[in-house]
Amino acid sequence: MLVASSVMLLVIVLYVLFAAYLPTKKHITRLEAELKDVYAREAQLQTRAARDAEKNAQRDQQIAAFTAERDALGRRVEELERELSALKKGSVRPRR
């Protein structure tokens, strides 16, 4: 009986070692490799996001500059239209 129980214990230990531990170890290795790939992809995406954010900031600055320029040109057009209107009425002499 002692020999039989020792053999049973050996069988259980071998089962746990080879049937459960080794496949789990391989699975963990695959998951670690996949996690490493995910981290590399995340780093690429963060770099791309930072670059896109910088481009958006530059684009916003350009839009603000163009808007200011457009508004200034609009005011200048209104001023020239008033001046032209006054010239047509004859009330103001033209500038030289």
Buried (B, 14 or more C-beta within 10 A) or exposed (E): EEEEEEEEEEEEEEEEEEEEEEEEEEEEEEEEEEEEEEEEEEEEEEEEEEEEEEEEEEEEEEEEEEEEEEEEEEEEEEEEEEEEEEEEEEEEEEEE
